[in-house]
Amino acid sequence: MLETLRLAPGVGLAAPQIGLGVQLAIIEDREQYQSSWSAEQLQTRGRVPVDFHVLINPELEIEAGARLEFFEGCLSVAGYTAEVPRFSRVRVRYLDEHGEPQLVHADSWYARILQHEIDHLNGMLYIDRMNLRTFMSIKNYLDRWRNAEDEAHRIFSR
């Protein structure tokens, strides 16, 4: 799974995406994946590198916090993106690759990644949660919307 994740490249992969019927996901948001984003874009999203880790049988709980809307993509819907509302803070209980219980409190982009991957384990894709009118090709997003999205967040978060 790690090889598939890095070849894509992606920040998360759930076992069902590669045909495995188990409750297992992996996450890794490498610093190099963030190099095309400005410091302001990373800060707006609360995006920081996340070390590789395995989640087995994860249980997601929503913590207090707003729902944030940002564009996200998926290896299962390659070449497209849409704005998806996600909770800004979550808590996840899971077993690691050694079968040891773990608890993580996540916020911002990391919380988004966790929700996205756990959705896969529950048979959902981001297109099931997206704002319908925002669905577009990644090329269109990069060419026309990426910077506009940041401007909108600056205006509406004042």
C-alpha positions in Angstrom: 0.0 0.0 0.0 2.8 2.4 0.8 4.3 1.9 -2.7 0.9 2.6 -4.3 0.5 5.7 -2.1 3.9 7.2 -3.0 3.7 6.3 -6.7 0.3 8.1 -7.0 1.4 10.3 -5.1 -1.2 10.7 -2.4 -1.5 11.6 1.3 -3.7 8.6 2.3 -4.9 5.3 1.0 -7.5 3.0 2.4 -7.5 -0.8 1.8 -10.8 -0.9 -0.1 -9.2 1.4 -2.7 -7.0 -1.4 -3.8 -9.5 -4.2 -3.4 -8.9 -5.3 0.2 -11.9 -5.7 2.4 -10.3 -4.8 5.7 -10.5 -1.7 7.9 -7.0 -0.4 7.3 -5.7 2.9 6.0 -2.3 4.5 5.7 -1.5 8.2 5.9 1.6 10.2 5.1 1.6 13.9 4.1 5.2 14.4 3.1 6.8 17.9 3.1 7.7 17.5 -0.7 3.9 17.2 -1.4 3.5 20.7 0.0 6.2 22.4 -2.1 3.8 23.7 -4.7 1.7 25.6 -2.1 2.6 29.0 -0.8 3.2 29.5 2.9 -0.1 31.4 3.1 -2.0 28.5 1.4 -0.4 26.0 3.8 -1.3 28.2 6.8 -4.9 28.8 5.6 -5.4 25.1 5.5 -3.4 24.3 8.6 -1.3 21.9 6.5 1.9 20.5 8.0 3.8 17.3 7.2 2.4 14.1 8.8 4.6 11.1 9.3 3.7 7.8 7.9 1.3 5.7 10.0 -1.1 2.8 9.8 -4.6 2.9 11.1 -6.4 -0.4 11.8 -10.1 -0.4 12.7 -10.2 3.4 13.2 -13.1 5.0 15.1 -13.7 8.7 14.3 -15.2 11.1 16.8 -15.9 14.8 16.0 -14.5 17.3 18.4 -15.8 20.8 18.9 -15.0 23.0 16.0 -16.2 24.4 12.7 -16.7 22.8 9.4 -14.2 24.0 6.9 -14.6 23.8 3.1 -11.6 23.2 0.9 -11.0 21.4 -2.3 -9.8 17.9 -2.1 -9.1 15.1 -4.5 -8.9 11.3 -4.4 -6.9 8.6 -6.0 -10.2 6.8 -6.7 -11.5 9.8 -8.7 -8.2 10.7 -10.4 -8.0 14.0 -12.2 -10.9 15.7 -10.4 -11.4 17.8 -7.3 -14.3 19.5 -5.5 -14.9 21.5 -2.4 -15.8 19.3 0.5 -17.0 20.4 4.0 -15.1 18.6 6.8 -14.9 19.0 10.5 -11.9 21.0 11.6 -11.1 18.8 14.7 -11.4 15.1 15.2 -10.3 12.4 17.5 -9.4 8.9 16.2 -8.9 5.7 18.1 -7.2 2.9 16.2 -4.7 0.1 16.3 -1.2 0.7 14.9 0.7 -1.8 12.7 1.8 -3.6 15.9 -1.8 -4.0 17.2 -1.2 -1.3 19.9 -4.1 1.0 20.7 -3.5 4.6 19.6 -5.4 7.9 20.0 -4.8 10.9 17.9 -6.3 14.4 18.2 -6.1 16.1 14.8 -7.1 19.4 13.4 -7.1 21.3 10.1 -5.7 19.4 7.1 -4.7 16.3 9.1 -8.3 16.0 10.4 -9.5 16.3 6.7 -7.2 13.5 5.6 -8.4 11.2 8.5 -12.0 11.9 7.7 -11.4 11.2 4.0 -9.7 7.9 4.5 -12.1 6.7 7.2 -14.9 7.6 4.8 -13.4 5.1 2.3 -13.6 2.4 5.0 -17.3 3.2 5.4 -18.0 3.0 1.6 -18.0 6.7 0.9 -16.0 8.9 -1.5 -15.5 12.7 -1.3 -18.0 13.0 -4.2 -20.7 11.8 -1.7 -20.0 14.9 0.5 -18.8 17.5 -2.0 -20.5 20.8 -2.9 -21.9 19.7 -6.2 -21.3 22.8 -8.2 -17.6 22.8 -7.3 -16.7 19.5 -9.1 -14.0 20.1 -11.7 -10.9 18.8 -13.3 -7.7 19.4 -11.3 -6.3 21.3 -14.3 -9.2 23.7 -14.2 -8.8 24.1 -10.4 -5.1 24.8 -10.7 -5.5 27.2 -13.7 -8.4 29.2 -12.4 -9.6 28.4 -8.8 -6.7 27.6 -6.5 -5.8 31.3 -5.8 -9.4 32.4 -5.9 -10.2 29.9 -3.2 -7.5 31.4 -0.9 -8.8 34.9 -1.6 -12.4 33.9 -0.7 -11.1 32.4 2.6 -9.3 35.6 3.4 -12.4 37.7 2.8 -14.9 35.4 4.6 -12.7 34.6 7.6 -12.3 38.3 8.7 
